[in-house]
């Protein structure tokens, strides 16, 4: 029941034109660049992809374009982030039809479910598709934690095979492995505890800042996999000021601004988000420019 997924799966951004319509060409360009930079999979339509700012048909158009440009080089995993279970089931079915390789399932948006409701939601999504599913656990963002007892019952669904763990407490990785062994493929989902997750048994990293700095992200995970902890720590310490951005309320704007500075995309976002401004914008620009000027040697060699 393993997905076979491992390594770096960037939580890709959705690119918009000046009028804030979907820019499919720019989005495909960014995805293609990430694959060529060595990432191991792509997450579409997650938080960084501004899923809930997109119309239903825009989501499907974007996913179809991502599958097309990935061209089977890496798995494409589509976020299932809907306001109710009915819509989530419909999108899961359509994602499979459109060629997605897997799904990243979130709780239903806005309403905070009780455990039985959370269980019913995920079971319904799993029953709607044969695709492997990664559950997305992010208690700070979605105000619900997928507890061990709920996961015990979800383990009965064979295609629920992975967990993106974004709880800010790294002890969760050990608790999950102690409870389930290798039943679920674990992914670190919060950028600034990524190395801790990898050290504690995560098979990969669903990363926000990879969209701006893919070489460093890939080398960080590669160093961890080969047990080169000196290199892994060096990259992680260099990266950490930026990785903290992933845990902030304005993570999407910050990551897109970082992409723009690094020549990898545009900072345009859809309302209710607005691009960063004032002191916050200056702060993030300074952070990104400092990171770009002090990139680890190993990443520079790979980038060349």
N, C-alpha and C positions, 0 to 999 in steps of 0.2 A: 504493500500500500504506500510505497514511497513515490514521491513526485519525480525524483531524480534531479530536482532543482538544487543548485548550490551556487555560491559565489555572489556577485554583485548584481542586483536587480534595481536599477534606478527607478524611482517614482517619477516618471517623466511628466514634464509640463505640457500643457496645451497652448499652442501659439495662436495669437490673434492678430488680425490685420488692424490697420489704423482705425477702421470703423467698428472694431471689436467683433467682427464676424470671424468664423473659424478660418485660420490660415493653414490649410492642409499641407501645402507645399513646404512651408517653414517647419511645421511639425514633423513631417517626414524627413526633412533634412536633418533635424536634430536627432531623431531616432536613429537614422542611418549612421550619423557620426558617432553616437554612443556605441553602436554595435561594432563599428570599425575600431573604436578605442578599446574594445576588449571586454565589455560587460557581458554577463552571462544570461541575461534575460531582461525583459522590459515590463514594467508595471504601468498600465494605462488607466486613466480615469480614476485615479485615487485623489487624495486631498490636493497634492501638487498639480494634478490634472484638472482641478476645478470642476469635478464631476457634477456637483449640484448647481453649477452656474450654466450648465449646458442643457439644451432642449433634448428630448428623447431621440429625435432623428440625428441631431448633431453627435450624440454619443455613438450611435451606430455608424455614422459616416466616418468618424474619427477612428473607431476600432477597425473598420474595414481597411482604412488607409494604413494603419499601423501593421496589420497582418501582411498587407501587400509589400510594404517596404522592408519588413523584417525578413520576408522570403525564406522562412524556416531556418534562418541562421541561429536564432535564439528563440526560446519560448516567449510568447506574448500573453501576459496575464491581465485580464480586464477587471477593473474594480466594479463591484456591484454595490452601489451606494444610492439607495432609493428611499423615498419617504414612507413607503409601505411595502408589505411582503408581496402583494399582487404585482407591483411594478418590478420588484426585484426578481421574481420568478420569470416574468416576461423578458427581462433583459438577459438573465442567465441563458434562457433558451436561444435568444437571438445571438448572443455572443458565441455560443457553440456553432450556430449556423454560419456565422461570419468568419469562422476559422480561428478563434482564440484557442490557445493551448491550455488555458486554465483561468480560474476566477479568483479574485480576492474579495471575499464577502465581508461586508460591514453590517453592523446592526442597522435596523431601520432608523432613518434620521429623525431628529426632533423629539419624538416620543422616547422616554427612557423606559425600557422594558423590564418587567420582572423576569426572574430566571426562566419560568415556564414559557413566557412569551419570546424570550431570546432563543430558547431551544426550538420552539415551533418555527420561528423565522428561518433559522439556519437549516433546519431539516427540510423545510419547503424548498429552499434554494437548491439544496443538495439533490432532492428528489427530481428537480426539473431538468437536470443535466447529467451527462456522463463525465464531464470535465473534472479534473482534480481541482479541489478548492483549498485555498489558503484563508483561514479565518484571520480577521484583523482585530487584534485586541489593543485598544487605546483608551484606557479609562479616563485620562485627563480630558481628551477631546470629546468622547462620546458618552461620558458619564455612566458607563456601565463596564463592569469587569466580567470577562468570561471565566467564571470560577471553575475550579477543578471538578466539582460535581456535575456541572453542565457539560464540561468537556468529556467526562466519563460516558455520558449518554450520547454525545455527538460522535464519539469514537465508533458507535455502531453503524454510522454512515460511512461506507467504504471509501467514497470519493472525497470526504473531508480529510485531507492528508497533510496539511501544513498549517502553521500558525505564524503570523507576523506579530511579534511581541513588542509592543510599544509602551508597556508599563515602565515608569521611570526607575523601578527597583530591579536591579539585575538578579536578585535572588529568585525571581520568578522563573528564570531559565532552569535553575537547579530543581526547583519545585516541580516543574513540568516534566523534566527528565526522570526524576524520582517517581513521579506518578505514572508515567506512560512509557518510559524507556524510549524506544525509537519509533513508537506508533505515529508520532507527528514529526514532520520536518520543521525544525524551528528556524526562524529568521529573525535577526535583530531588526527592529523597526524604528528605533529612536536613534538618530545619528550620534548623539553624544554619549551613548552607552554601547556603541557598536562593537568596539574591541572587547569589552567585558562580555557581551553576548557570545562573540566568537570563541573566546577563551573558555566559556562555560558550556559550549556544545552546540551553538547555533551553526547551521550549515551554510548560512549566507546572510546577506545584509540587504534589506530594502531601504535604499538610501535616497535622501533628498538632494544633498549637496553634490552627489555624483554628476548631476546634470551640468554643473559648472566645472568640476575637477575630476573627470573620470579616471585619468591615469593614476592619480594618487589613491583613489578609492579601490581600483583593481589591484594595485600593488599592496595596499594595506591588507586586503583579504588574502592575497597570495602569500604574503609574508606570514600571516597567522596560520595558514594551512600547512606551510612547510616548517612551522615552529621557529621561525626567525623572529623572536619577540623583540630583539633590539631594533630591527628595522620597523617592525609593526608599531612599537612605541614611539619611535622617532617620527614616523608619518602621522600618527594619531595626535601627538602633542602639537605638531605644526598645524594640524587640521582643526583642533578642538575649538578655537574661537569661532570658526565658521559653523562647526557642527552644532554648537549651542543654538544657532539660529533655528534649527529644525524643531526645537522645543518651544519656540515663541509663538505667540498668537498670529504674528504677521509672517509666518514662515514662507508662505507662497510668494508674497511680494519680495521677500529677501532673496529667495532662491532664484526667482526670475531676474531680479536686478543683478545678481551674481552671474547668471548666464549671459546677460547683456554685456556686462563688463568684459567677460571672457570671450566675447564674440560667438556665443553659442545660442542666442535667442533674443527675444524681446521681453521687456519687463511689463508689457501690457497685461492687465488683469481686468476681469469683469466685475462690475458692481454686484454686491455691496463693497467688494474690495476696491481700494484705490492704490496706485503706486506709492511707494514710500516718498516722504517729503521731509523737508526741514532737517532737524538734528538727527533724526533716525536714519534718513537717507544718507547723510554725510558719514554717519557712524558705520553703516554697512559698506559703503563705498571704500572707506579707509581700511576696513577689515579685509575686503576682497583684494584690494590693491596690495596690501602688505603680504597676504598669502601668495599672490601671484609673483611678487618680487622675491620671495624666500622659499620657493618650491623645493622639496627635497631632491637631492641629486638623482636618485634612482628614478623619480618621476620625470625629471628633465630628460634623462637619457631615453626613456621609453617614448616621451612625447616627440623627441627628435626623430 
